């Protein structure tokens, strides 16, 4: 559970940073990484919240 929470927190921090940078004129920001890892992280977070 701690690993999932820590990973989710890192993802949430990155997403906040990505959105901040994306607001810069003439800037595009992309997240590059395995989508299946992100899907697994978000699914684990949902399951943890339901428990």
N, C-alpha and C positions, 0 to 999 in steps of 0.2 A: 504494500500500500504506500509506503513512504517513497519507493522508487517511482510509482505512478504519479504521486503528488508532485514530486520534485521535477519529473519530466514535464508534467503539465504546466507547472509554474514557469519553467524555462521556455516552453512553447508560447505561453501567454505573454511573457516578457518580449520574446522575439516578435510576436504579432503586433504588439503595441509599437515597438520600434519600427517595424515594417510600415505600419500605417502612417507614422510620423514622417518617415522618409518619403513615402509615396505622395505626401501632400506638397513636396517640393516641386516647383514648376519644372517642366521638361524632364521629370524623373520617373522612371518605372522601376518597380521593385518586384522581384519574383522570389518565391520560396522554391528552392531546389532541394529535393530530397525524396526518399522513397515514400510514396503516398500510402503504402500499406502500413508503414510504421506510424504515420499520423493517424490513420483510421483506427489502428489498434489502441493507440494512446487515448484517443477520444472515447472509444468504446469502453475501455477500462475505467476511465474517469466517470462515465455515465453509470456503470455498474457499481462503482464505489459509492456514488451519491445515493443510489437506490438501496444500498445495504444498511 
